[in-house]
């Protein structure tokens, strides 16, 4: 490869490293052109899959500030530069490797950190961004519904309590009014009986007084004892006379 072509290839790889979230290194030895096309189709917009030269890739990774690739850059190498969901990229590579054994995942980087084969497999086992967003949306909707219920529940309870208090108050007021209406005649009757009793007592006392006065009028008054007749004064005797 001519020097200008090498420089262009290094610049292109450097730009891929800088503009990608990460990269997964694979060995593609044994894959046909058709299989490579199928793999690129499976990756879709989530990754750009490119066959690279190991020496040029080392230079580009160094210029892009990416470390940890030197030991992996052996044999025929192709790199999946992650442009979209890393989980979807890892899933696509894993699933394709299961049905196409020539594809071997060797390692990678994500957000500047090196990834082992096992770590890439774990990422592939994660749920995709779309699934997570759907679950998050469902959780948010459920949380909002719960919040609405929690906000409405106290209001409903207060309304029910207010209604119960109002009903109880009206019931109590009705009971008091009914009791007052029932006891009012009894109080009047009691007062009437008291007045009647007092009147009867007064009439009885008056009758007794009148009867006593009448009896006093009919009974003759006791006459004072007759004075004893005065003894006649003794006639003066000649002996009593001083002249005698």
C-alpha positions in Angstrom: 0.0 0.0 0.0 1.4 3.4 -1.0 2.3 5.8 1.6 -0.6 8.2 0.7 -3.0 5.4 0.9 -1.7 4.3 4.2 -2.0 7.8 5.5 -5.6 8.0 4.3 -6.4 4.6 5.9 -4.8 5.6 9.2 -6.7 8.9 9.2 -10.0 7.1 8.5 -9.4 4.5 11.3 -8.4 7.3 13.7 -11.6 9.1 12.9 -13.6 5.9 13.5 -12.0 5.4 16.9 -12.7 9.0 17.9 -16.3 9.1 16.8 -17.3 5.7 18.1 -18.5 4.7 21.5 -16.3 1.6 21.3 -15.0 -1.1 19.1 -15.1 -4.9 19.1 -12.2 -6.8 17.4 -13.0 -10.0 15.6 -11.2 -12.6 13.5 -13.0 -13.2 10.3 -10.8 -15.8 8.7 -13.1 -18.3 6.9 -16.0 -16.0 6.4 -17.2 -15.6 2.8 -18.1 -12.3 1.2 -21.8 -13.2 1.5 -21.4 -13.9 5.2 -19.6 -10.6 5.7 -22.5 -8.9 4.0 -25.0 -10.7 6.2 -23.0 -9.6 9.3 -23.0 -6.0 8.3 -26.7 -6.2 7.7 -27.2 -7.7 11.1 -25.3 -5.0 12.8 -27.3 -2.3 10.9 -26.8 1.3 12.0 -25.4 0.2 15.4 -21.9 -0.5 14.1 -19.6 -0.1 11.1 -17.8 -3.4 10.4 -14.5 -3.0 8.6 -11.6 -5.3 7.7 -8.4 -3.6 8.8 -4.6 -3.9 8.6 -3.1 -4.6 12.0 -0.1 -2.3 11.6 -2.3 0.6 10.4 -4.8 0.0 13.2 -2.1 0.2 15.9 -1.0 3.5 14.5 -4.6 4.8 14.3 -5.4 3.6 17.9 -2.3 5.3 19.2 -3.2 8.6 17.5 -6.8 8.3 18.8 -5.5 7.7 22.3 -6.9 4.1 22.5 -4.9 1.6 24.4 -5.1 -2.2 24.9 -5.4 -3.2 21.2 -1.8 -4.2 20.5 -2.1 -7.8 21.9 -5.4 -8.4 20.0 -4.2 -7.2 16.6 -3.0 -10.6 15.3 -4.2 -12.5 12.3 -7.0 -11.4 10.0 -8.8 -8.6 11.9 -12.1 -6.9 11.4 -13.4 -4.3 13.8 -17.0 -3.4 14.6 -17.0 0.3 15.4 -20.0 0.9 17.7 -22.1 3.9 16.5 -25.4 3.0 18.2 -26.5 0.7 21.0 -23.5 -1.3 22.4 -25.8 -4.0 23.6 -27.3 -4.5 20.2 -23.9 -4.6 18.6 -22.7 -7.2 21.1 -25.9 -9.3 20.6 -25.6 -9.2 16.8 -22.0 -10.3 16.9 -22.7 -13.1 19.5 -25.7 -14.4 17.6 -23.9 -14.3 14.3 -20.9 -16.2 15.8 -23.2 -18.9 17.1 -24.3 -19.8 13.5 -21.1 -18.8 11.8 -18.2 -20.4 13.6 -15.4 -18.7 11.6 -16.3 -15.4 13.3 -14.3 -15.1 16.6 -14.7 -12.3 19.1 -11.3 -11.3 20.5 -12.1 -8.3 22.7 -12.8 -4.6 22.5 -13.1 -1.3 24.2 -16.1 0.7 25.4 -16.0 4.4 26.5 -12.2 4.1 26.7 -12.1 0.9 28.8 -10.9 -2.4 27.6 -13.4 -5.3 27.3 -12.6 -9.0 27.5 -14.5 -11.7 25.7 -16.5 -12.5 28.8 -17.4 -8.9 29.4 -18.7 -8.6 25.8 -20.8 -11.7 26.3 -22.3 -10.1 29.5 -23.1 -7.0 27.6 -24.8 -9.1 24.9 -27.0 -10.7 27.7 -28.2 -7.3 28.7 -31.5 -5.9 27.6 -31.4 -3.5 24.7 -31.9 0.2 24.9 -35.3 0.0 23.4 -36.4 -2.6 25.9 -35.0 -0.7 28.8 -36.7 2.5 27.6 -40.0 0.6 27.3 -39.6 -0.7 30.8 -38.7 2.7 32.1 -41.7 4.3 30.4 -43.9 1.6 31.9 -42.4 2.2 35.3 -42.9 5.9 35.0 -46.5 5.5 34.0 -47.1 3.1 36.9 -45.4 5.6 39.2 -47.6 8.4 37.9 -50.7 6.3 38.3 -49.6 5.4 41.9 -48.9 9.1 42.6 -52.3 10.1 41.3 -53.9 7.4 43.4 -51.9 8.6 46.5 -52.8 12.2 45.8 -56.5 11.4 45.3 -56.8 8.9 48.1 -56.5 11.5 50.9 -58.9 13.8 49.2 -61.4 11.0 48.8 -60.9 10.0 52.4 -61.4 13.6 53.5 -64.5 13.9 51.4 -65.9 10.7 52.9 -65.0 11.8 56.4 -66.6 15.2 55.8 -69.7 13.5 54.4 -69.9 11.2 57.4 -69.4 14.0 59.9 -72.1 16.0 58.1 -74.5 13.1 58.1 -73.7 12.4 61.8 -74.3 16.1 62.6 -77.6 16.2 60.8 -78.6 12.9 62.5 -77.7 14.4 65.9 -79.5 17.6 65.2 -82.6 15.7 64.2 -82.4 13.5 67.3 -82.1 16.6 69.5 -85.0 18.3 67.7 -87.2 15.2 68.1 -86.3 14.9 71.8 -87.1 18.5 72.4 -90.4 18.1 70.6 -91.2 15.0 72.6 -90.2 16.5 76.0 -91.9 19.9 75.6 -95.5 18.7 76.2 -94.2 16.7 79.2 -92.7 19.7 80.7 -95.8 21.7 80.1 -98.0 19.0 81.7 -95.6 18.8 84.7 -95.8 22.5 85.2 -99.6 22.4 84.9 -99.8 19.7 87.5 -97.5 21.7 89.8 -99.7 24.8 89.3 -102.9 22.7 89.8 -101.4 21.2 93.0 -100.5 24.6 94.3 -103.9 25.9 93.4 -105.6 23.0 95.1 -103.5 23.5 98.2 -104.4 27.1 98.3 -108.1 26.4 97.9 -107.9 23.7 100.6 -106.2 26.1 103.0 -108.8 28.8 102.2 -111.6 26.4 102.8 -110.2 25.3 106.1 -109.8 28.9 107.2 -113.4 29.7 106.2 -114.7 26.6 107.9 -112.8 27.6 111.1 -114.2 31.1 111.0 -117.7 29.7 110.5 -117.4 27.4 113.4 -116.2 30.2 115.6 -119.3 32.3 114.7 -121.7 29.5 115.6 -120.2 28.7 119.0 -121.5 31.0 121.8 -118.8 32.9 123.5 -118.1 31.9 127.1 -119.4 34.6 129.4 -117.1 36.0 132.0 -117.7 34.6 135.5 -120.4 36.6 137.4 -119.0 38.8 140.0 -119.9 37.7 143.5 -122.4 40.1 145.2 -120.6 42.5 147.3 -121.2 42.1 151.0 -123.2 44.9 152.5 -121.2 47.2 154.6 -121.8 46.8 158.3 -123.9 49.5 159.8 -121.9 51.6 162.1 -122.6 50.8 165.7 -122.8 53.3 168.5 -119.7 51.7 169.9 -117.7 52.5 166.8 -118.8 56.0 166.8 -116.2 58.3 168.3 -118.8 60.2 170.0 -119.9 57.3 172.0 
